[in-house]
Amino acid sequence: MTGGTLSTPTEPLPACWRIPEWSRAVSISRAAFYTLVAEHRPRSVKIGKRHVIIEAPAAWLERMAKAGGALISRKAL
């Protein structure tokens, strides 16, 4: 450490996540992901038969914090 600063290497964020990867990053189960109400789901796109999430886990968590938390569908209860 020189000059009183700490240097940490940063890795670029992925451009998209598969549902299991994204769910682990925000500490929810894959099943819980599917019970999120539509407006609280992360932004995603469909590529072929697969959905990929394009909203970073940290960005989604911040959006949910501002919304007062994420809601799950009553159908899942």
N, C-alpha and C positions, 0 to 999 in steps of 0.2 A: 504494500500500500504506500503510494507516494503522493505527497501533496494533500493528504487527508481525504482522498476520494477512494471509493471502493468500486472496482470495475467488475461487472458481472456480464458474462456473455448472454446474449439474447437470441433465442431461436425464433424464426418467423412462425406465425400462426398458420395452421392449415387453411386452405380456402374453403373447405367444407368438411363435415363430419358425418359418419354413419351414425345411426341412432344409438347403438350400444356404446360407442366411443363418447358421444356427446353426453349421454345419460350418466356415464361414469364421471365425466368431468364436472358435472353439476351435482353429483352425489344423490341422484334419484335412480330408481330402478327403471328398466326398460318398460315394464308394465305401467309404472307411474307416468312415464312419458305419454303413453297412449291414452291415459285418462285425463290429460290436461284439456281444458276447454279450448276451443279453437282460437280465441283471441289471446290465450296465454301460451300457445305453442310457439316454439322458435320458428323464425323464417326458414322456409325450405323450398326446394325445387325438386321436380321429378325428372329423373334422367333415365329413360327407358322404363324399366319396371321398378327402379329403386328411387326412394326419396333420400335426398341428402340435405343436411342442415347447413345453412349458410350464415346463420347468426352465431357469433362466437359465444361460448358459454358465459364468459364474464359480462358480455353485453346483455345477454338474456337475464342474468341474475340482477343486473342493475335495473333493467326495465321492470322486472318483477318487484324489486324493492320499491320503486317509485309507484307501482300499481297497488302496493299493500300486500303483495304475496300472490302466489299462483293458485288458481282454483282448479279442482278436478271436476269432471262431469258427474252429475248426479246419477246417470245411467250406470256408472261404474260402482256405485255404492250398494 
